[in-house]
């Protein structure tokens, strides 16, 4: 619960209400963290949550399938592109990860997500 509280606090403080987008996304995916997408009630949120959990379980094919469906449903959601970028990085496809993160930035994410994407890009070298 102590690990979840900072994530919830950041999500609330960054003001994602009404945007339909996630305000915060941790850069690393681990099996002991909850999905930051579980609070979204839309179809894309459900798919992002499924992808997040699949990545935490190292089921990269299932994560890719969920993200592809999310991208078809909402081709302008920067959260979809950012999580896909993280998947590609985990798969060792750094150039594609860079392109997807750049696309996420071009879609005008809110400031918290923008900072996360910029940090992600900085970590790619």
Secondary structure, DSSP 4 states (H G I P E B T S, - for coil): -HHHHHHHHHHHHTT-TTTSS-S---SS--TTS--TTTT--SHHHHHHHHHHHHHHTT-HHHHHHHHHHHHHH-TT-HHHHHHHHHHHHHTT-HHHHHHHHHHHHHT---HHHHHHHHHHHHHH-
